[in-house]
């Protein structure tokens, strides 16, 4: 019995990227053994059939390369197993709902998600989610599709309920694995547009600091600049337009942690406009006089959620291997509140 090193690189509860990577480093002394048999003895709950499917779909890499099921592990091999962490299949009930499909082919389904729509079932949200709608849509395309597979493949990332914008799902296990690798390796282009409180001294910058669950308030996430908790997180931002008391910025993600942009912006003193979870749903900058307060309240009424939109999504197509980039139009609620701040900034006396 050898003492191989096993590490888990991702955690569903602390990432927008819905997969994990199991790494096993084989020390000297390991006798040659078929990789499917080896992994069955190392991964709790794994069956030989599931492991063989994962190997065939290139979800198992040895020394950074896919292998066949008859490969025999050797000393000093580094095995990486990608596994997706989706809700159990009995949580998914296909439901007919409108889907704003931005692009589709045999491998991909790109959806422009509206604000207010939960991405996948969870505690308190067993129906009415985007994945319920996707399950129904796929069943119409292929009535014979195995419903047990609807919950297991497809999602490689997510965006918050009250964030709008682009989300990609894979239609095949192989495409899912390929996209998961791209997200994990931080090669996916993700550009968000946000309206945040306050003005910036600089035109651009980078926010670093681990993001993880708040140690006291477990439903919230926070920044740990010393890295004592959470996962590493990197957000690049650039000022697009200044409105004195609020600023329109673009955010580009290197990592995809839960609430990353919202938490990082709060950390540097610029919470997202009308983000009730992280302190943006009150007057953060400016006076508290009646006319200004009424103006801000009117803005809150126009955009009733955090002002955050996933505008661009780019990656390498899993089959053609060509780079592709998608862009989503800004939603009406954000356009309205941005326009209102733009007019107010140009003429501070006009607060109607």
LODREN-239334 format. One record per residue (C-alpha): residue number from 1; residue in three letters; chain; x, y, z. Coordinates in nm, 2 decimals. Each point is the difference from the previous one (the first is absolute). Layout:
num_residuo_cadena_u_v_w
NUM_Ala_A_X_Y_Z $
...
END
This chain:
num_residuo_cadena_u_v_w
1_Unk_A_0.00_0.00_0.00 $
2_Unk_A_0.15_0.33_-0.11 $
3_Unk_A_-0.07_0.34_0.14 $
4_Unk_A_-0.09_0.20_-0.31 $
5_Unk_A_-0.07_0.37_0.05 $
6_Unk_A_-0.36_0.10_-0.06 $
7_Unk_A_-0.12_0.36_-0.02 $
8_Unk_A_-0.33_0.16_-0.09 $
9_Unk_A_0.04_0.33_-0.19 $
10_Unk_A_-0.36_0.14_-0.01 $
11_Unk_A_-0.30_0.02_0.23 $
12_Unk_A_-0.35_0.05_-0.14 $
13_Unk_A_-0.10_0.21_0.29 $
14_Unk_A_0.27_0.26_-0.06 $
15_Unk_A_0.01_0.03_-0.38 $
16_Unk_A_-0.20_0.10_-0.30 $
17_Unk_A_0.17_-0.27_-0.20 $
18_Unk_A_-0.21_-0.31_0.07 $
19_Unk_A_0.26_-0.27_-0.01 $
20_Unk_A_0.29_-0.12_0.21 $
21_Unk_A_0.34_-0.15_-0.08 $
22_Unk_A_0.14_-0.30_0.19 $
23_Unk_A_0.38_-0.03_-0.03 $
24_Unk_A_0.18_-0.33_0.10 $
25_Unk_A_0.38_-0.01_0.00 $
26_Unk_A_0.14_-0.36_-0.01 $
27_Unk_A_0.32_-0.06_0.20 $
28_Unk_A_0.26_-0.25_-0.07 $
29_Unk_A_-0.09_-0.36_0.08 $
30_Unk_A_-0.33_0.00_-0.18 $
31_Unk_A_-0.05_-0.33_-0.19 $
32_Unk_A_-0.15_0.03_-0.36 $
33_Unk_A_-0.38_0.00_0.03 $
34_Unk_A_-0.27_0.08_-0.25 $
35_Unk_A_-0.11_0.36_0.05 $
36_Unk_A_-0.37_-0.08_0.03 $
37_Unk_A_0.06_-0.25_0.27 $
38_Unk_A_0.24_0.23_0.18 $
39_Unk_A_-0.25_0.29_0.00 $
40_Unk_A_-0.28_-0.22_0.12 $
41_Unk_A_0.20_-0.07_0.32 $
42_Unk_A_0.09_0.37_0.05 $
43_Unk_A_-0.33_0.19_-0.08 $
44_Unk_A_-0.28_-0.05_0.24 $
45_Unk_A_-0.33_-0.11_-0.16 $
46_Unk_A_0.16_-0.04_-0.35 $
47_Unk_A_-0.10_-0.29_-0.22 $
48_Unk_A_0.21_-0.16_-0.27 $
49_Unk_A_-0.26_0.11_-0.26 $
50_Unk_A_0.01_0.36_0.10 $
51_Unk_A_0.38_0.01_0.01 $
52_Unk_A_0.02_-0.16_-0.34 $
53_Unk_A_-0.24_0.26_-0.14 $
54_Unk_A_0.21_0.27_0.16 $
55_Unk_A_0.31_-0.14_-0.16 $
56_Unk_A_-0.17_-0.02_-0.34 $
57_Unk_A_-0.11_0.36_0.03 $
58_Unk_A_0.35_0.11_0.09 $
59_Unk_A_-0.10_0.10_0.36 $
60_Unk_A_0.30_-0.20_0.12 $
61_Unk_A_0.35_0.12_-0.08 $
62_Unk_A_0.33_-0.16_0.08 $
63_Unk_A_0.30_0.23_-0.02 $
64_Unk_A_-0.23_0.26_-0.17 $
65_Unk_A_-0.11_-0.24_-0.28 $
66_Unk_A_-0.31_-0.21_-0.05 $
67_Unk_A_0.05_-0.38_0.02 $
68_Unk_A_-0.18_-0.32_-0.09 $
69_Unk_A_-0.19_-0.21_0.25 $
70_Unk_A_0.27_-0.27_-0.01 $
71_Unk_A_0.28_0.24_0.10 $
72_Unk_A_0.19_-0.12_0.30 $
73_Unk_A_0.10_0.25_0.26 $
74_Unk_A_0.37_0.02_0.08 $
75_Unk_A_0.22_0.16_0.27 $
76_Unk_A_0.01_0.39_-0.02 $
77_Unk_A_-0.31_0.02_-0.22 $
78_Unk_A_-0.21_0.31_0.06 $
79_Unk_A_-0.37_-0.09_-0.05 $
80_Unk_A_-0.26_0.28_-0.03 $
81_Unk_A_-0.37_-0.09_0.01 $
82_Unk_A_-0.26_0.27_-0.09 $
83_Unk_A_-0.34_-0.05_0.15 $
84_Unk_A_-0.31_0.21_-0.03 $
85_Unk_A_-0.20_0.08_0.31 $
86_Unk_A_-0.36_0.04_-0.11 $
87_Unk_A_-0.33_-0.06_0.19 $
88_Unk_A_-0.11_-0.36_0.01 $
89_Unk_A_-0.22_-0.10_-0.30 $
90_Unk_A_-0.31_-0.04_0.21 $
91_Unk_A_0.02_0.38_0.07 $
92_Unk_A_-0.05_0.08_-0.37 $
93_Unk_A_-0.35_0.02_-0.13 $
94_Unk_A_-0.03_0.12_-0.36 $
95_Unk_A_-0.21_0.32_-0.02 $
96_Unk_A_-0.11_0.20_-0.30 $
97_Unk_A_0.13_0.35_0.03 $
98_Unk_A_0.13_0.27_-0.24 $
99_Unk_A_0.37_-0.02_-0.06 $
100_Unk_A_0.20_0.28_-0.16 $
101_Unk_A_0.24_-0.21_-0.20 $
102_Unk_A_0.29_0.21_-0.14 $
103_Unk_A_0.17_-0.29_-0.18 $
104_Unk_A_-0.03_-0.37_-0.05 $
105_Unk_A_0.17_-0.28_-0.18 $
106_Unk_A_0.05_-0.37_0.06 $
107_Unk_A_0.24_0.06_0.28 $
108_Unk_A_-0.11_0.33_0.17 $
109_Unk_A_-0.30_0.18_0.13 $
110_Unk_A_0.06_0.37_0.08 $
111_Unk_A_-0.27_0.17_0.20 $
112_Unk_A_-0.06_0.37_0.08 $
113_Unk_A_-0.14_-0.03_0.35 $
114_Unk_A_-0.23_0.27_0.13 $
115_Unk_A_0.04_0.14_0.35 $
116_Unk_A_-0.22_-0.18_0.26 $
117_Unk_A_0.04_-0.35_-0.14 $
118_Unk_A_0.17_-0.26_0.21 $
119_Unk_A_0.25_-0.21_-0.20 $
120_Unk_A_-0.05_-0.35_0.16 $
121_Unk_A_-0.21_-0.17_0.26 $
122_Unk_A_0.11_0.02_0.36 $
123_Unk_A_-0.13_0.06_0.35 $
124_Unk_A_-0.33_0.18_-0.04 $
125_Unk_A_0.02_0.00_-0.38 $
126_Unk_A_-0.10_-0.34_-0.13 $
127_Unk_A_-0.18_0.13_-0.30 $
128_Unk_A_-0.03_0.30_-0.23 $
129_Unk_A_0.38_0.01_-0.05 $
130_Unk_A_0.19_0.04_-0.33 $
131_Unk_A_0.11_-0.36_0.01 $
132_Unk_A_-0.37_-0.11_0.03 $
133_Unk_A_-0.06_0.19_-0.32 $
134_Unk_A_0.31_-0.14_-0.17 $
135_Unk_A_-0.11_-0.35_0.09 $
136_Unk_A_-0.33_0.05_-0.17 $
137_Unk_A_0.16_0.16_-0.30 $
138_Unk_A_0.24_-0.29_-0.05 $
139_Unk_A_-0.28_-0.25_0.04 $
140_Unk_A_-0.19_0.17_-0.29 $
141_Unk_A_0.31_-0.04_-0.21 $
142_Unk_A_0.05_-0.36_0.09 $
143_Unk_A_-0.29_-0.17_0.18 $
144_Unk_A_0.21_-0.31_0.06 $
145_Unk_A_0.27_0.18_0.19 $
146_Unk_A_0.09_-0.16_0.33 $
147_Unk_A_-0.16_0.23_0.26 $
148_Unk_A_0.26_-0.12_0.26 $
149_Unk_A_0.26_0.18_-0.22 $
150_Unk_A_-0.18_0.33_-0.01 $
151_Unk_A_0.13_0.09_0.35 $
152_Unk_A_0.35_-0.13_-0.04 $
153_Unk_A_0.14_0.17_-0.31 $
154_Unk_A_-0.02_0.34_-0.14 $
155_Unk_A_0.07_0.26_0.27 $
156_Unk_A_0.36_0.10_0.05 $
157_Unk_A_-0.06_0.34_0.16 $
158_Unk_A_-0.29_0.21_0.13 $
159_Unk_A_-0.10_0.36_0.07 $
160_Unk_A_-0.20_0.14_0.29 $
161_Unk_A_-0.38_0.01_-0.01 $
162_Unk_A_-0.01_0.38_-0.02 $
163_Unk_A_0.29_0.03_-0.25 $
164_Unk_A_-0.09_0.00_-0.37 $
165_Unk_A_0.20_-0.11_-0.30 $
166_Unk_A_0.17_-0.28_-0.18 $
167_Unk_A_0.03_-0.36_0.12 $
168_Unk_A_0.13_-0.30_-0.20 $
169_Unk_A_-0.11_-0.36_0.04 $
170_Unk_A_0.14_-0.30_-0.17 $
171_Unk_A_-0.23_-0.24_-0.19 $
172_Unk_A_0.24_-0.30_0.01 $
173_Unk_A_0.22_-0.14_0.28 $
174_Unk_A_0.32_0.06_-0.21 $
175_Unk_A_-0.09_0.36_-0.06 $
176_Unk_A_-0.07_0.04_0.38 $
177_Unk_A_0.34_-0.14_0.08 $
178_Unk_A_0.18_0.22_-0.24 $
179_Unk_A_-0.18_0.32_0.12 $
180_Unk_A_0.06_-0.10_0.36 $
181_Unk_A_0.38_-0.02_-0.07 $
182_Unk_A_-0.01_0.34_-0.16 $
183_Unk_A_-0.18_0.16_0.30 $
184_Unk_A_0.24_-0.18_0.24 $
185_Unk_A_0.30_0.12_-0.19 $
186_Unk_A_-0.13_0.36_0.00 $
187_Unk_A_0.01_0.03_-0.38 $
188_Unk_A_-0.37_0.09_-0.04 $
189_Unk_A_-0.06_0.37_-0.08 $
190_Unk_A_-0.27_0.14_0.24 $
191_Unk_A_-0.09_0.37_-0.01 $
192_Unk_A_-0.26_0.15_0.23 $
193_Unk_A_-0.15_0.35_0.01 $
194_Unk_A_-0.08_0.14_0.34 $
195_Unk_A_-0.12_0.33_0.15 $
196_Unk_A_0.17_0.05_0.33 $
197_Unk_A_-0.01_0.26_0.28 $
198_Unk_A_0.27_0.27_0.01 $
199_Unk_A_0.26_0.14_-0.23 $
200_Unk_A_0.35_-0.15_-0.06 $
201_Unk_A_0.33_0.18_0.02 $
202_Unk_A_0.14_-0.23_-0.27 $
203_Unk_A_-0.14_-0.10_-0.34 $
204_Unk_A_0.07_-0.37_0.05 $
205_Unk_A_0.13_-0.25_0.25 $
206_Unk_A_0.01_-0.36_0.13 $
207_Unk_A_-0.16_-0.13_0.31 $
208_Unk_A_0.16_-0.31_0.17 $
209_Unk_A_-0.10_-0.17_0.32 $
210_Unk_A_-0.15_-0.34_0.07 $
211_Unk_A_-0.38_-0.02_-0.01 $
212_Unk_A_-0.18_-0.24_0.23 $
213_Unk_A_-0.29_-0.04_0.23 $
214_Unk_A_-0.03_0.25_0.29 $
215_Unk_A_0.11_-0.16_0.32 $
216_Unk_A_-0.30_0.12_0.19 $
217_Unk_A_-0.28_0.07_-0.26 $
218_Unk_A_0.02_-0.32_-0.20 $
219_Unk_A_-0.24_0.11_-0.28 $
220_Unk_A_0.24_0.29_-0.09 $
221_Unk_A_0.34_0.00_-0.16 $
222_Unk_A_0.29_0.23_0.08 $
223_Unk_A_0.36_0.08_-0.10 $
224_Unk_A_0.29_-0.14_0.19 $
225_Unk_A_0.30_0.21_-0.11 $
226_Unk_A_0.25_-0.21_0.19 $
227_Unk_A_-0.13_-0.32_-0.15 $
228_Unk_A_-0.09_-0.16_0.34 $
229_Unk_A_-0.33_-0.13_-0.14 $
230_Unk_A_-0.18_-0.05_-0.33 $
231_Unk_A_0.15_-0.03_-0.35 $
232_Unk_A_0.23_0.22_-0.19 $
233_Unk_A_-0.19_0.26_-0.21 $
234_Unk_A_0.11_0.26_-0.25 $
235_Unk_A_-0.22_0.27_-0.15 $
236_Unk_A_0.13_0.26_-0.25 $
237_Unk_A_-0.21_0.32_-0.04 $
238_Unk_A_0.00_0.30_-0.23 $
239_Unk_A_-0.20_0.32_0.03 $
240_Unk_A_-0.24_0.06_-0.29 $
241_Unk_A_-0.19_0.31_0.11 $
242_Unk_A_-0.01_0.21_0.31 $
243_Unk_A_-0.32_0.15_0.15 $
244_Unk_A_0.15_0.17_0.31 $
245_Unk_A_-0.17_-0.22_0.26 $
246_Unk_A_-0.01_-0.32_-0.20 $
247_Unk_A_0.23_-0.15_-0.26 $
248_Unk_A_-0.06_-0.23_-0.30 $
249_Unk_A_0.28_-0.26_-0.01 $
250_Unk_A_0.08_-0.31_-0.19 $
251_Unk_A_0.13_-0.30_0.19 $
252_Unk_A_0.21_-0.29_-0.15 $
253_Unk_A_0.02_-0.32_0.20 $
254_Unk_A_0.31_-0.22_0.03 $
255_Unk_A_-0.18_-0.22_0.25 $
256_Unk_A_-0.36_-0.08_0.06 $
257_Unk_A_-0.09_0.01_0.37 $
258_Unk_A_-0.34_0.03_0.14 $
259_Unk_A_-0.11_0.37_0.01 $
260_Unk_A_0.36_0.09_-0.10 $
261_Unk_A_-0.06_0.34_-0.17 $
262_Unk_A_-0.26_0.10_0.26 $
263_Unk_A_0.24_-0.09_0.29 $
264_Unk_A_0.31_0.14_-0.15 $
265_Unk_A_-0.17_0.33_-0.08 $
266_Unk_A_-0.14_0.02_0.36 $
267_Unk_A_0.36_-0.07_0.12 $
268_Unk_A_0.15_0.31_-0.17 $
269_Unk_A_-0.29_0.22_0.11 $
270_Unk_A_-0.21_-0.01_-0.32 $
271_Unk_A_-0.30_-0.23_0.06 $
272_Unk_A_-0.22_-0.06_-0.30 $
273_Unk_A_-0.29_0.24_-0.04 $
274_Unk_A_-0.32_-0.15_0.17 $
275_Unk_A_0.18_-0.31_0.12 $
276_Unk_A_-0.20_-0.07_0.31 $
277_Unk_A_0.23_-0.28_0.11 $
278_Unk_A_0.32_0.20_0.00 $
279_Unk_A_-0.11_0.34_0.11 $
280_Unk_A_-0.08_0.17_-0.33 $
281_Unk_A_-0.38_0.05_0.06 $
282_Unk_A_0.05_0.32_0.19 $
283_Unk_A_0.17_0.34_-0.07 $
284_Unk_A_0.37_-0.08_0.02 $
285_Unk_A_0.13_0.32_-0.16 $
286_Unk_A_-0.16_0.34_-0.01 $
287_Unk_A_-0.22_0.20_0.23 $
288_Unk_A_-0.31_-0.12_0.18 $
289_Unk_A_-0.20_0.31_-0.08 $
290_Unk_A_-0.36_-0.06_-0.12 $
291_Unk_A_0.04_0.08_-0.37 $
292_Unk_A_0.31_-0.22_-0.04 $
293_Unk_A_-0.15_-0.28_0.21 $
294_Unk_A_-0.32_0.01_-0.22 $
295_Unk_A_0.22_-0.02_-0.31 $
296_Unk_A_0.19_-0.30_0.13 $
297_Unk_A_-0.33_-0.17_0.10 $
298_Unk_A_-0.13_0.05_-0.35 $
299_Unk_A_0.31_-0.16_-0.13 $
300_Unk_A_-0.05_-0.30_0.23 $
301_Unk_A_-0.35_-0.03_-0.14 $
302_Unk_A_0.13_-0.01_-0.35 $
303_Unk_A_0.26_-0.28_0.07 $
304_Unk_A_-0.14_-0.21_0.28 $
305_Unk_A_0.31_-0.23_0.03 $
306_Unk_A_0.38_0.03_0.00 $
307_Unk_A_0.10_0.18_-0.31 $
308_Unk_A_0.22_-0.28_-0.15 $
309_Unk_A_-0.01_-0.15_-0.35 $
310_Unk_A_0.21_-0.28_-0.15 $
311_Unk_A_0.05_0.17_-0.34 $
312_Unk_A_0.27_-0.21_-0.17 $
313_Unk_A_0.10_-0.36_0.00 $
314_Unk_A_0.28_-0.15_-0.21 $
315_Unk_A_0.17_-0.34_-0.02 $
316_Unk_A_0.14_-0.26_-0.23 $
317_Unk_A_-0.27_-0.20_-0.17 $
318_Unk_A_0.03_-0.36_0.13 $
319_Unk_A_-0.03_-0.15_-0.34 $
320_Unk_A_0.12_0.25_-0.26 $
321_Unk_A_0.28_0.12_0.23 $
322_Unk_A_-0.06_0.35_-0.13 $
323_Unk_A_-0.03_0.30_0.24 $
324_Unk_A_-0.36_0.13_0.02 $
325_Unk_A_-0.13_0.31_0.18 $
326_Unk_A_-0.36_0.09_0.08 $
327_Unk_A_-0.14_0.33_0.12 $
328_Unk_A_-0.33_0.08_0.17 $
329_Unk_A_-0.19_0.33_-0.02 $
330_Unk_A_-0.04_0.19_0.32 $
331_Unk_A_-0.34_-0.06_0.16 $
332_Unk_A_-0.26_0.27_0.01 $
333_Unk_A_0.01_0.05_0.38 $
334_Unk_A_0.37_0.07_0.01 $
335_Unk_A_-0.02_0.22_-0.31 $
336_Unk_A_-0.27_0.21_0.16 $
337_Unk_A_0.19_0.05_0.33 $
338_Unk_A_0.33_0.08_-0.18 $
339_Unk_A_-0.18_0.26_-0.22 $
340_Unk_A_-0.16_0.16_0.31 $
341_Unk_A_0.34_0.03_0.17 $
342_Unk_A_0.16_0.13_-0.32 $
343_Unk_A_-0.26_0.28_-0.02 $
344_Unk_A_0.03_0.08_0.37 $
345_Unk_A_0.38_0.01_-0.02 $
346_Unk_A_-0.03_0.25_-0.30 $
347_Unk_A_-0.24_0.22_0.19 $
348_Unk_A_-0.02_-0.06_0.37 $
349_Unk_A_-0.31_0.22_0.03 $
350_Unk_A_-0.19_-0.24_-0.22 $
351_Unk_A_-0.11_-0.28_0.23 $
352_Unk_A_-0.34_-0.08_-0.14 $
END
